[in-house]
Amino acid sequence: MKVKVITRSPDEYLRETKHDIHKVFRNYDPALHPFEAAREYTRALNAVKLDKVFAKPFLGSLDGHRDSVSCIAKHPKRLSTVVSGAFDGEIRVWDIPQRTCVREFVAHNGIVRGVVYVPSGNSFISVGDDKTIKTWNALIPQFGEDEEPVNTILSKSVLTGISHHRQSNIFATCGEIVQLWEESRNEAIRSYEWGVDTLHDIAFNMIETNTFAACASDRSIILYDMRDNGPLRKVIMKLRSNKVAWNPMEAFTFTCANEDYNLYTFDTRNLKSPVNVHMDHVGAVTYVDYAPTGKEFVSGSYDKTIRIFEADHGHSREIYHTKRMQRLTNVQWTLDNKFIISGSDEMNIRIWKARASEKLGPLRPRERAALRYSEALKEKFASHPQVKRISRHRHVPKHVYNAQSELRTIKTKEKRRENNRRIHSKPGEVPYVPEREKHVIKEVQ
Amino acid sequence: MKASTVIEFDVTNIKTKPWGRRQEDQRKQKFRKGKVQKKKIIKNKKQIYNTNKPKDVTKKRYEMPKETLDKYSRGEGVNISKVHTKIHRKKIEKKEDNIKFAAELSAKTEVLLTEDSGYLEADVGETTTQFTQKTIKDSVDITSAAKQFELKLEFGPYRSRYTRNGRHLVIGGKKGHVAAFDWITKRLHCEINVMESVHDVSFLHVETMFAVAQKDWVYIYDNQGIELHCVKKLNKVSRMEFLPYHFLLSTCSEEGYLSWLDVSIGQLISQYNTNLGRLSVLTQNPWNACLCLGHAKGVVSMWSPNTREPLAKMLCHKAPIMAVDVDSTGMYMSTSASNRELKIWDVRKLEGPVQEYKLINSATNLAFSQSKMLAVGFGNIVEVYKDCCTSAEKRPYLRHRFNNPISNFNFCPFEDVLGVSTAKGFTSLLVPGSGEPNIDTLEVNPFQSKSQRREAEVKALLDKVQPDLITLDPTIIAEVDVPSLRDKVEAKKKLLYLKPPKMSYAPRNKAKGKGGSVQLAKNKKIIQEQAKKEFIQATKNILPEVQKNKVKSKPYNVLDRFLPKNKK
């Protein structure tokens, strides 16, 4: 007879001293872990609920400006520094972690239209309504020294925007015409015209660094190449685009913020129709900025809200608003992919988290593992009605809520009308037009 | 600006290339290197032919045996051929690969398991049945031998229950004696006399609380014997089962009521009359948390708190059912009836019997162990069968005879022990090979400390499964909700009996003198009737299929009298 009975010696299963951690023995046999699906579902539900509990995106505001904020620029090398210009010609430099203004001075007569750091971060360039381009040293002047620009260029035409080349010392301004400048010279090295009154925004591509795009008041977006003598192509849309932003990871993709409440992502290779239409705002979209990953972008709107979109999704994943925040003039996604900085009409600059419920600061490994696990569960059960309902729910201000329902009725009405027209006309007379083709008038070579 | 506090973060220098592409380049480089090496080999062809190199055996991967993989597999997976779009097919393929990989990894962890299961092997010419408890006790080590003990008690037929981690035991005597203790160290938690008849006992989710079904109501005591609750809504309870993942104390009463009490919030989730008379055979299916009731008509019915009808009914025997038990993986159900039958059923498919036995006596108690051993009790004898589910067993694995009739028994989880309570006490028997040798301390831990228990309790409460999820198939929550044809047809049928929605009619403000209240009322009626007509028309359009199914009655023909009459 051979016999063996299970015996577990406590020495093997218990920790030796109180200061040790508890011993863990795993057995992954499914028989010991019943209700796998139901328990995972419960955990997913809890994770989604916890996300809501921890969703406190607003971190703080920087106040000091005496007029609305007109432009904000990120420092290319320091996460802590941001420079902003206002409608009264004042420029302020901010220390983000301390939430203080470290430097303030009046830079222009009239509105500061644009401000941008040079790639080295040693100086920044501003343009204003007084038709000047001023270069400022990034260092704070010594005690007793005056705030004086390092260089001032008098432009012959109005200036409305500025963008700097990613690497070299070239920058472009827009206004009545697009001009290319070199930092060391006081004359424009090149100028481009394509029969439009005004261009109000300009942006250099981050990867194909020789190309740039500009938004014009004839509702068009024009593409340029620095190496060429004239502009390349333009696309004319139904309403004006306010701002154009290049995807920092895909050279051929840019997104524009449009007056018709939508954002449009274009592929430069085919401008006939946008790749994606991003809806959700209920007012003209005034600003758009990509995340450094190129997977998401943030937009600010005249409807007093900030929305975050995934670059390949048509609807926003997040909406930020506060009672006091007025119409947005500027939003920026910081280069560490964690924060959003917004400037608005009521003179404040606000700092938000890019992911509303993210925990700031270092994570311990177990904490990180737990977060990853819940992330995976949320994805697994994303389409379950309860999980979906909780994760999608957002409280929006009354005016947005009402505007949304109004827009919805307008849209259904139009759909109904079109359908009626289709029923009562010859087949094929009223074609089905996809949403993507509705908003572009034509592409001009 | 203080230069020391500033973090230098040069974005322009880092991202000369997107990350994805850089990785791709590296991969390409590796590939190129590999190619170059291959070319070299080809150049030295002659050398290769000359040297008789043995094949590289060490590089061959170890393949898991199929049974081990099957044990951890999560099923067949999605049928990809029916997915039309390429991108979704790719996504699903990737997901399936991940699931497969996870199953493989967990199968591989088997080599890390520390303990081996127990066994009892007979020599040639012997049978395991002939070994008595005394011989087993004599041939095992002292700690194991201490697990075999007997308590001689006087307060009438006892009932007993282990905790989920198999460490603690509660016993209750019919005449009011209730005791809870750590049976391994033999440390008594409490011993009380409730001064009432005790019908059943059960631990709640932790060993610090247990429920006792007394003469009228169910009481909940803590491990010091202090009465915490008296649940008067649970009246005349005969049997109790605790569903640990749902935190439900489910009871059946002598008056035919089934009830589920959520012990985490103290709420009665559901209570209703089964209309099946006195209920005294109750067990839970640990795989799907359904309750199995055995009835006098030979029927086993399965119940969830969500419907007042049983989820399933199985006619198992042609005689009253004496005992039912379901094994922990929810695969097999064993039933015994008063006509001496014992049957094993496939409870997942609700099919069977898988095995049929005719016993010498009718079995009054049944219990499955973690390793699917079955203990059968008749009168004062308990027999343990080893592979009775998969093959027809001829001889019991072990047998033990008591001096008193058995009232109930349970296998102790994670131990090779069968705890039998009889009319005159409690006996713990050694059944080698009955328990699961390897514990998962994150699931249930026999060695848990007080702080660990508290932490586990909080974790378990966070993962508490809602009672709505109790169904026959517990995996259904993770599956795609495809409405069956029957559901669709029934939903359409229901449309027939829908009432038209009420129209809200707000009259337009008209100038004074144009149309009075009579006109207004008329207009309202006209509009409402119009809406009603439209609604009826719309429902008719939806329902052509339903109407088609109705068989048109033919006009009666004289010759129809010769047709066979319809049976009603």
Interface residues (C-beta under 8 A of the other chain):
Chain A: M1 K2 V3 K4 V5 I6 T7 R8 S9 P10 E12 Y13 L14 H22 K23 V24 F25 R26 N27 Y28 D29 P30 A31 L32 H33 P34 F35 E36 A37 A38 R39 E40 Y41 T42 R43 N46 P76 K77 R78 L79 S80 T81 D95 V102 P119 L139 I140 R166 Q167 I207 P248 M249 P292 G294 L335 D336 K380 H384
Chain B: M1 T5 V6 I7 E8 F9 D10 V11 T12 K15 P18 K71 Y72 S106 T109 L112 L113 T114 E115 D116 S117 G118 Y119 L120 E121 A122 D123 E126 F131 T135 I136 S139 V140 D141 T143 S144 K147 Y245 P286 W287 A289 S328 T329 G330 Q370 F414 E415 D416 L430 P432 G435 E436 P437 N438 I439 D440 T441 L442 E443 V444 P446 F447 S449 Q452 L462 D463 K464 V465 Q466 L469 P474 T475 I476 I477 A478
